[in-house]
């Protein structure tokens, strides 16, 4: 415990990062989303023509597709007033922290990212505003033929490889904000793991939004070739600022035959960020994709980790922990699409609603005809800590295969007066008792997180609940 | 020299109903004070009121620990002053391991802010030893507390915490119910150990069975919220023979 604790943030991002410190932008494109704006972004990035055309096609889709009417908070976003591309004063991603401007570097230092990198990670890609500013991969990854690059560099250096997968997992036609993302994407990381290569030390991408009225559209693409293994962690955070910023990121995973991809997200945006997330993976024969999402921060979050189980015997799990504390909304849910026989999936959703927070689970399990013996189990557990807070569960099952087994369990719990009194009698305050019970509620999913990240999550929850102004 | 625990003319309302109607009682270090009485006589109310359970309203009288009134203190403040309550029906705590609870509780007593990292690494050994004494295996340290525990396991786990947390005043609310005879013997030996280490023990019990194994220094009989009789260990034997009503009438 000792060593991990000493290098981990002990406070919430808002407190650690405080108010946004002014950073200068080298380039900023703000205002109405148009063809010329997209041409400009493409030009600044010196992109190949195929990517420019892909963006423009996505723009057309964005203009055509309807705004989803069930998404709360959309009306708050005025796309015309946002900066859609902000390049900080860092020309190229650097390989040492000292090379970063002080005010940018300090954000990551305050979050303890460099220490985490040294201790745990085999590669780290760090984004500030719209661009990757730091990128470093340990030598043994390169020796094993693993490619980990800032997305833009991957587009330039490995166009054929990128072209094969980019937007093939999550097409821009899927919905309006997927199209917007593809039209405006900037930053993110590309990872390719060659056949049979297994990397057990995780790689991480960390995203930071440093100012108000900014839109961030990073694109992450992970390709695991046959029989390989990779664990990708993404983290995000933001300081406090006036007004809001908008995040519309995308993650695509392609897991080839018998490969394993673990994808862990610790989302800890400040309360100024409206967070849309597009996450999808395809699992081929015998492959496995495991999603874990700790959805802690942000003002509003929409995230639905999804796996398309395309090959026989493919499997996937998705564990989402969502905390809505205060006047904030977490709308999430996992989706498992079973297209092949003997595919298996498991969804666990744990939500904690407190101080007027709203949690929504909106999940989907689909089994097509012919996906014989497919099995799926969905488990939704909601913990509601007071009468002002809410949890909704909307599970959807579409099962067209008679031999499939799809099961669903949903429970809603509250913390009992007797439990609180019992713990208070042992010397804990009501808040500490609550935080211990909340951690107990999450205990079984903590086991799936790397130790250091479980510690972070534990600590964040401990702090969050230590401050509750009286429960119940 | 103030008493370890002094209860003065205590009147307590629960849900608007008067349950305790003027109870007096003192407890000294190294003393076992048995509180007996039939169901509904106010024994558990007395225990909860001393521990500060919300909803147990002191309308008259006082509770003093080492001369200081505690009736305005929060339950956790009372706990940190050295009051420990072994529950008659402890609630299950899903996901909360006994070891996590003990670490948090010991850290609080040491004034350490973090609840999850053991400030005193010896605590785990102490816990395992305590579990061994009450006849539970070391694996119980990692069990979710009181989840799926049998009646007897609950009692043993409560008494084990009294050993680890080192309180001054140990209130045990029917620590023998649900226990087989071996269990009763074990609990009695723990009570003796606690007494011999100088703790004051308020032993709430319905039946005199436990008192055959641990001789109380004083016995108070409660009937309908009042002290109906008081005496030494012989009073417990009398109750066993004649029943509560006869003893109260005498």
Boltz contact constraints between the chains, C-beta under 6 A:
constraints:
  - contact:
      token1: [A, 1]
      token2: [B, 117]
      max_distance: 6.0
  - contact:
      token1: [A, 418]
      token2: [B, 91]
      max_distance: 6.0
  - contact:
      token1: [A, 419]
      token2: [B, 91]
      max_distance: 6.0
  - contact:
      token1: [A, 419]
      token2: [B, 93]
      max_distance: 6.0
  - contact:
      token1: [A, 421]
      token2: [B, 53]
      max_distance: 6.0
  - contact:
      token1: [A, 422]
      token2: [B, 91]
      max_distance: 6.0
  - contact:
      token1: [A, 424]
      token2: [B, 75]
      max_distance: 6.0
  - contact:
      token1: [A, 424]
      token2: [B, 76]
      max_distance: 6.0
  - contact:
      token1: [A, 425]
      token2: [B, 51]
      max_distance: 6.0
  - contact:
      token1: [A, 425]
      token2: [B, 75]
      max_distance: 6.0
  - contact:
      token1: [A, 425]
      token2: [B, 79]
      max_distance: 6.0
  - contact:
      token1: [A, 425]
      token2: [B, 85]
      max_distance: 6.0
  - contact:
      token1: [A, 426]
      token2: [B, 105]
      max_distance: 6.0
  - contact:
      token1: [A, 427]
      token2: [B, 76]
      max_distance: 6.0
  - contact:
      token1: [A, 427]
      token2: [B, 79]
      max_distance: 6.0
  - contact:
      token1: [A, 427]
      token2: [B, 80]
      max_distance: 6.0
  - contact:
      token1: [A, 427]
      token2: [B, 105]
      max_distance: 6.0
  - contact:
      token1: [A, 427]
      token2: [B, 108]
      max_distance: 6.0
  - contact:
      token1: [A, 428]
      token2: [B, 76]
      max_distance: 6.0
  - contact:
      token1: [A, 429]
      token2: [B, 76]
      max_distance: 6.0
  - contact:
      token1: [A, 432]
      token2: [B, 115]
      max_distance: 6.0
  - contact:
      token1: [A, 436]
      token2: [B, 96]
      max_distance: 6.0
  - contact:
      token1: [A, 436]
      token2: [B, 104]
      max_distance: 6.0
  - contact:
      token1: [A, 440]
      token2: [B, 94]
      max_distance: 6.0
  - contact:
      token1: [A, 440]
      token2: [B, 95]
      max_distance: 6.0
  - contact:
      token1: [A, 440]
      token2: [B, 96]
      max_distance: 6.0
  - contact:
      token1: [A, 441]
      token2: [B, 95]
      max_distance: 6.0
  - contact:
      token1: [A, 443]
      token2: [B, 95]
      max_distance: 6.0
  - contact:
      token1: [A, 458]
      token2: [B, 116]
      max_distance: 6.0
